[in-house]
């Protein structure tokens, strides 16, 4: 049963604007309405000649997403002077009833009761069905406003997190590109040594066949530093191009925060540096691969000759 899960005290001022001018009734027959900023309550009941109460209870709750939940219950009870006792029971199977007690003061009905998480305290005003309907409409509009604000705040927080993540990754790329010239020189030096080694191996294979086996790649590209370096540079190049595109888009957006704009500016300045150094390394890779492809057939011929015992 979806009873109010907190004490509810509805201010008279909230409902007074809806109630209008109502005469003082001698009994409780009529419609009573209450509301707070998330919930609206209505009790429609009849007081019989024997001071018994029968009627209907309705509660509409709005959550933070502006979604409404309605609870309906039957009302039974009795009256003794100004004292009122009533029981609310929903139509749900095996639902537990909740008992409320209070007092009646002209147009105002004060009720409280329940237990555990289902405690309630209601200050209700005698009104009409139209007042309850209007109260629900106002609460729905209020809930929609709150939900929109919450969604906007959530999106703002997500943008802040995304901006922090982008700045962090750009700074790592900036540091990596700044060290690329030095690392590129090491890589190119290795490739040049490999280029010379391929040619030297061919010349020395007849006298040092075992030496060739110890340094030659294991396949078309092998698992050498050459192969690993080529794959690494391709991946890094793709990463740089991707973040460069992201930064160009963010720079065109006037709402981009300063931390992201600064990181992007620093990063884009270094992209030409990367392109230049990467071109040098790629050229060295291609030269080493061309030499390997040129020398390998002759090395394989020497290998076959050696296995036949012709060396």
C-alpha positions in Angstrom: 0.0 0.0 0.0 1.5 3.3 -1.1 0.6 5.4 2.0 2.5 8.6 2.7 5.8 7.6 4.1 6.4 10.7 6.2 4.4 12.9 8.4 2.3 15.3 6.3 1.0 18.6 7.5 -0.8 20.5 4.9 -0.9 24.3 5.4 -4.3 25.9 5.4 -3.0 28.7 3.2 -2.2 26.2 0.4 -5.8 25.0 0.2 -7.6 28.2 1.3 -7.1 29.7 -2.2 -9.0 26.7 -3.7 -11.7 26.2 -1.1 -13.5 29.4 -1.5 -16.4 30.3 0.8 -18.0 27.2 2.3 -20.8 27.1 5.0 -20.2 25.2 8.2 -21.8 21.8 8.0 -23.3 20.0 11.0 -21.7 16.6 9.9 -18.7 15.3 8.0 -20.4 14.6 4.7 -18.4 16.1 1.9 -15.0 16.3 0.2 -11.8 17.1 2.1 -8.5 18.0 0.4 -4.9 18.3 1.5 -1.6 18.7 -0.3 2.1 19.3 0.1 4.8 19.9 -2.6 4.8 16.2 -3.7 1.4 14.7 -2.7 -2.3 15.5 -2.8 -4.9 13.8 -0.7 -8.7 13.6 -1.0 -11.3 12.0 1.2 -14.9 11.9 0.0 -17.3 10.5 2.7 -20.8 10.4 3.9 -21.9 10.6 7.6 -24.9 8.4 8.2 -27.7 9.0 10.6 -26.0 6.6 13.0 -22.8 8.6 13.0 -21.1 6.1 10.7 -18.7 7.1 7.9 -18.4 5.5 4.5 -16.4 6.9 1.6 -13.3 6.9 -0.6 -9.7 7.9 -0.1 -7.3 8.9 -2.9 -3.7 9.9 -2.7 -1.5 11.1 -5.6 2.3 11.0 -5.2 4.9 12.5 -7.5 8.5 11.3 -7.5 11.6 13.2 -8.5 11.0 12.2 -12.2 7.6 13.7 -12.1 5.9 10.3 -12.3 2.6 10.0 -10.5 1.5 7.1 -8.3 -2.2 6.9 -7.3 -3.5 5.0 -4.2 -7.2 4.4 -3.8 -8.8 3.1 -0.6 -12.2 2.6 0.9 -13.1 4.6 4.0 -15.1 3.4 7.0 -15.4 4.9 10.4 -17.5 6.7 13.0 -18.0 10.1 14.6 -18.5 11.0 18.3 -19.0 14.7 18.7 -15.9 16.3 17.1 -13.9 13.2 17.4 -13.4 11.1 14.3 -12.0 7.6 13.8 -11.7 6.0 10.4 -10.0 3.1 8.7 -8.5 3.2 5.2 -8.1 -0.1 3.2 -6.9 -0.4 -0.4 -8.4 -2.9 -2.8 -5.0 -4.7 -3.1 -5.0 -8.3 -2.1 -3.9 -8.9 1.5 -3.3 -5.2 2.0 -3.1 -4.0 5.6 -5.6 -1.3 6.7 -4.5 1.9 8.4 -6.5 3.6 11.2 -6.6 7.3 11.5 -8.1 9.4 14.3 -8.6 13.1 14.8 -11.1 15.9 15.1 -13.5 17.9 13.0 -13.5 21.7 13.3 -16.0 23.3 10.9 -14.3 23.1 7.5 -11.1 21.6 8.9 -10.4 17.9 9.5 -7.3 16.9 11.4 -6.2 13.2 11.2 -3.2 11.2 12.2 -2.4 7.6 12.8 -0.8 4.5 11.2 2.4 3.0 12.4 6.0 2.3 11.3 6.7 3.7 7.9 3.0 4.4 7.3 2.5 7.2 9.8 0.4 10.1 8.6 -0.8 13.5 9.9 -3.2 15.4 7.7 -4.7 18.8 8.0 -7.6 18.7 5.5 -9.9 21.4 4.2 -13.4 20.9 3.1 -13.6 21.7 -0.6 -14.7 20.0 -3.7 -13.6 17.4 -6.3 -12.5 20.3 -8.6 -10.2 21.6 -5.9 -8.5 18.2 -5.6 -8.1 18.0 -9.4 -6.6 21.5 -9.6 -4.2 20.7 -6.7 -3.0 17.6 -8.5 -2.5 19.6 -11.7 -0.4 22.2 -9.8 1.7 19.5 -8.2 2.3 17.8 -11.5 3.5 21.1 -13.0 5.7 21.6 -10.0 7.1 18.1 -10.2 7.9 18.6 -13.9 9.8 21.8 -13.1 11.8 20.0 -10.4 12.5 17.1 -12.7 13.7 19.4 -15.5 16.0 21.1 -13.1 17.3 17.8 -11.8 17.9 16.6 -15.3 19.7 19.8 -16.2 21.9 19.5 -13.2 22.7 15.8 -14.0 23.7 16.8 -17.5 25.9 19.6 -16.3 27.6 17.2 -13.9 28.1 14.7 -16.7 29.6 17.4 -18.9 32.0 18.4 -16.1 33.1 14.8 -15.6 33.6 14.4 -19.4 35.6 17.6 -19.6 37.9 16.5 -16.7 38.4 13.2 -18.5 39.2 14.9 -21.8 41.7 17.3 -20.2 43.4 14.4 -18.4 43.8 12.4 -21.6 45.0 15.5 -23.6 47.6 16.2 -21.1 48.9 12.6 -21.3 49.0 12.9 -25.1 50.8 16.3 -24.9 53.5 14.8 -22.6 53.8 11.8 -25.0 54.2 14.0 -28.1 56.7 16.2 -26.4 59.0 13.2 -25.8 58.3 11.8 -29.3 61.3 13.5 -31.0 63.7 11.8 -28.5 62.0 8.5 -28.7 61.8 8.8 -32.5 65.5 9.2 -32.8 66.1 6.0 -30.8 63.6 4.2 -33.0 65.1 5.5 -36.2 68.6 4.6 -35.1 67.5 1.1 -34.4 65.9 0.8 -37.8 69.0 2.1 -39.5 71.1 -0.5 -37.7 68.6 -3.1 -38.8 68.9 -1.9 -42.4 72.7 -2.3 -42.2 72.4 -5.6 -40.4 70.2 -7.1 -43.2 72.8 -6.3 -45.8 75.7 -7.4 -43.5 74.0 -10.7 -42.8 73.7 -11.5 -46.4 77.4 -10.9 -46.9 78.3 -13.0 -43.8 75.8 -15.8 -44.0 78.1 -18.2 -45.8 80.7 -17.7 -43.1 78.3 -17.2 -40.1 74.9 -18.9 -40.9 74.0 -19.4 -37.2 74.4 -15.6 -36.6 71.7 -14.9 -39.3 69.2 -17.3 -37.6 69.6 -15.5 -34.2 68.6 -12.0 -35.4 66.3 -12.5 -38.4 62.5 -11.8 -38.1 60.4 -14.9 -37.5 57.9 -14.1 -40.3 57.0 -11.5 -42.8 57.0 -8.9 -40.1 58.3 -11.0 -37.2 58.0 -10.2 -33.5 61.0 -7.9 -33.5 61.2 -4.4 -32.2 60.5 -3.3 -35.8 57.1 -5.0 -35.8 56.1 -3.9 -32.4 57.1 -0.3 -33.1 55.2 -0.2 -36.3 51.9 -1.3 -34.7 52.5 1.1 -31.7 53.0 4.1 -34.0 49.9 3.3 -36.0 47.8 3.1 -32.9 49.2 6.3 -31.5 48.7 8.1 -34.8 45.0 7.1 -34.8 44.6 8.3 -31.2 46.2 11.7 -32.0 44.0 12.2 -35.1 40.9 11.3 -33.1 41.6 13.8 -30.3 42.6 16.5 -32.8 39.1 16.2 -34.3 37.5 16.3 -30.9 39.5 19.4 -30.0 38.6 21.2 -33.2 34.9 20.6 -32.5 35.2 21.8 -28.9 37.1 25.0 -30.0 34.2 25.9 -32.2 31.7 25.6 -29.3 31.5 28.9 -27.4 30.3 27.0 -24.3 33.5 25.0 -24.0 35.0 25.5 -20.5 38.3 27.2 -20.2 40.2 24.1 -18.9 39.2 22.1 -22.0 39.9 25.0 -24.4 43.4 25.5 -22.9 44.2 21.8 -23.0 43.0 21.5 -26.6 45.0 24.6 -27.7 48.2 23.1 -26.1 47.5 19.8 -27.8 46.7 21.1 -31.3 50.0 23.1 -31.3 51.8 19.8 -30.9 49.9 17.9 -33.6 52.3 19.2 -36.4 55.2 18.1 -34.2 53.8 14.6 -34.1 53.1 14.6 -37.8 56.7 15.6 -38.6 58.3 13.1 -36.2 55.9 10.3 -37.2 56.7 10.9 -40.9 60.4 10.4 -40.1 59.7 7.1 -38.2 57.4 5.8 -40.9 60.0 6.5 -43.5 62.6 4.6 -41.5 60.1 1.7 -41.1 59.5 1.6 -44.9 63.2 1.7 -45.7 63.9 -1.2 -43.2 61.1 -3.2 -44.6 62.2 -2.7 -48.2 65.8 -3.8 -47.3 64.4 -6.8 -45.5 62.3 -7.8 -48.5 65.3 -7.2 -50.9 67.8 -9.3 -48.8 65.5 -12.1 -47.6 65.3 -14.1 -50.9 69.0 -14.2 -51.2 69.3 -15.2 -47.5 66.7 -18.0 -48.1 68.7 -19.2 -51.1 71.8 -19.4 -49.0 69.8 -21.2 -46.3 68.7 -23.9 -48.8 72.2 -24.2 -50.1 73.5 -24.7 -46.6 71.0 -27.4 -45.8 72.0 -29.3 -48.9 75.6 -29.2 -47.8 76.6 -27.0 -50.6 78.3 -24.4 -48.4 
